Amino acid sequence: MIIYKCRFTGDEMLSDAFKPVPVVDEEGNEVEGLIQIQSQKVSKDSGASVDIGCGNEFGGGDDDIDGNVETVNNVVDETLGFDLHEIPMGKKDVKEYLQGFCKNLRQKLKDDPNVPGPEVKAFTQSAPNLCKWILSQYDDMQFYTSSSMDPDGSMAFAYYGDGVDPKFVFIKAGLLEEKC
């Protein structure tokens, strides 16, 4: 399993168990530098449904949920997910955050001996487009910070799209991959 941690704080942000995929814009083009995961509501008691790859063959798929069971978002919850905290942000705040974060991230990537020069260049080239995409989605987004709530750390950007549960978007270069 791979855990993705904030490059600045070391806080866990997501894992490969959520199957991160590239973000695509309205025209279907990949937005370089961004990844997203789909969240879902799960029972706080059981943690999550276990998918063994057989569809609903053995039952238990989308059965009616007992109204007495507490359900939580599997990305945000502090015990089942990554303890992300929603924070209110105006569009100007998001723009200022992205400018500062991208500047600090570029420097952090340059200073890291494990990050090759072409990766730094790729981030530098993709940063304007990924910021533009995030800002273009502002009206439909919620903003989450990691468990340490460090204002300079990585954030998760959630939007609903077509589904009932939000998709969480992350700036990939702001995350460190750690094998567990």
C-alpha positions in Angstrom: 0.0 0.0 0.0 1.2 3.5 -0.7 0.3 6.4 1.6 0.5 9.9 0.2 1.8 12.4 2.8 2.0 16.2 2.7 5.5 17.2 1.6 5.5 20.0 4.1 3.8 18.5 7.3 4.2 14.8 6.8 0.4 14.4 7.5 -1.3 11.5 5.7 -3.6 12.8 3.0 -4.7 9.7 1.0 -3.7 6.2 0.0 -3.6 4.2 -3.2 -6.5 2.1 -1.8 -8.7 4.9 -3.0 -7.3 4.4 -6.6 -6.1 7.9 -7.4 -6.8 9.0 -11.0 -5.9 12.1 -13.1 -8.3 15.0 -13.0 -9.9 15.9 -16.4 -11.3 19.2 -17.5 -14.6 19.9 -19.2 -13.2 19.0 -22.6 -11.9 15.6 -21.3 -8.2 16.7 -21.2 -6.0 15.7 -18.3 -5.1 18.5 -15.9 -1.4 17.8 -15.4 -0.3 17.8 -11.7 -3.6 16.9 -10.1 -5.0 13.6 -8.9 -8.4 12.8 -7.5 -10.1 10.1 -5.5 -13.8 9.2 -5.1 -15.1 9.2 -1.5 -18.1 7.4 -0.2 -20.3 7.2 2.9 -19.4 4.2 5.1 -20.7 2.8 8.4 -18.7 4.2 11.3 -19.0 0.8 13.0 -17.7 -1.4 10.1 -15.3 1.0 8.4 -16.2 0.2 4.8 -17.6 -2.3 2.5 -15.1 -4.9 1.3 -15.1 -5.3 -2.4 -13.7 -8.7 -3.4 -14.2 -8.1 -7.1 -17.3 -10.1 -7.6 -19.8 -7.3 -7.9 -22.9 -8.0 -5.8 -22.6 -11.7 -6.3 -22.5 -12.5 -2.6 -25.0 -9.8 -1.5 -24.3 -6.8 0.7 -23.7 -4.4 -2.2 -26.0 -1.5 -2.2 -28.5 -2.8 0.4 -30.6 -0.4 2.3 -28.6 1.3 5.0 -30.1 0.9 8.5 -31.2 4.4 9.6 -29.8 3.8 13.0 -26.2 3.3 11.7 -23.9 6.4 11.8 -22.3 7.0 8.4 -19.3 9.1 7.7 -17.2 10.1 4.7 -14.3 7.6 4.3 -11.8 10.3 3.3 -12.5 13.0 5.9 -13.3 11.0 9.0 -10.7 11.1 11.8 -10.7 7.3 12.5 -11.5 5.8 9.1 -10.1 8.4 6.8 -7.3 11.0 7.0 -8.7 13.5 9.5 -9.2 16.3 7.0 -10.8 19.5 8.3 -13.0 21.7 6.2 -12.1 25.3 6.2 -14.0 28.2 4.7 -12.1 30.1 1.9 -13.1 33.0 -0.3 -11.9 32.9 -3.9 -9.2 35.5 -3.1 -8.0 33.3 -0.3 -7.8 30.3 -2.5 -5.8 32.3 -5.1 -3.4 33.6 -2.5 -3.0 30.1 -1.0 -2.3 28.6 -4.4 0.3 31.3 -5.3 2.2 30.8 -2.0 1.9 27.1 -2.0 3.1 26.6 -5.6 6.1 29.0 -4.9 7.0 27.2 -1.7 6.5 23.8 -3.3 8.7 24.6 -6.3 11.5 25.6 -3.8 10.9 22.5 -1.7 11.2 20.3 -4.9 14.4 22.1 -6.0 15.9 21.6 -2.5 15.0 17.9 -2.4 17.9 15.8 -3.7 15.5 12.9 -4.5 13.5 15.0 -7.0 15.2 15.2 -10.4 15.3 18.5 -12.3 12.8 17.4 -15.0 10.2 16.8 -12.2 10.7 20.3 -10.9 10.3 21.7 -14.4 7.2 19.6 -15.0 5.6 21.0 -11.9 6.6 24.6 -12.7 5.0 24.2 -16.2 1.8 22.6 -14.9 1.3 24.9 -11.9 -0.5 27.7 -13.8 -3.0 25.2 -15.4 -3.7 23.3 -12.3 -4.3 26.6 -10.4 -6.6 27.8 -13.2 -8.6 24.6 -13.0 -9.0 24.8 -9.2 -10.1 28.4 -9.4 -12.5 27.7 -12.2 -14.2 25.1 -9.9 -14.3 27.4 -6.9 -18.1 27.8 -6.8 -18.5 24.0 -6.5 -15.7 23.3 -4.1 -15.1 22.7 -0.5 -11.6 23.1 1.0 -9.9 20.7 3.4 -6.6 21.0 5.3 -4.7 18.1 6.8 -4.8 17.0 10.5 -2.2 19.4 11.6 -4.2 22.3 10.1 -0.9 23.9 8.9 -1.9 26.8 6.5 1.2 26.2 4.5 0.6 22.5 4.0 -1.1 20.6 1.3 -4.9 20.8 0.9 -7.6 18.7 -0.5 -10.2 20.3 -2.8 -13.6 18.5 -2.8 -16.3 18.8 -5.5 -19.3 16.7 -6.2 -19.5 16.5 -9.9 -22.2 14.1 -10.9 -22.2 11.9 -7.8 -23.7 12.0 -4.3 -20.3 11.8 -2.6 -17.5 14.2 -3.3 -14.3 13.7 -5.3 -11.2 14.9 -3.5 -8.5 16.6 -5.6 -4.8 16.9 -4.6 -1.8 18.6 -6.1 0.4 15.6 -6.7 3.8 17.2 -6.4 2.8 18.4 -2.9 2.6 14.7 -1.8 5.3 12.2 -0.9 4.6 8.6 -1.6 5.5 6.2 1.2 5.2 2.4 0.9 3.8 0.7 3.9 
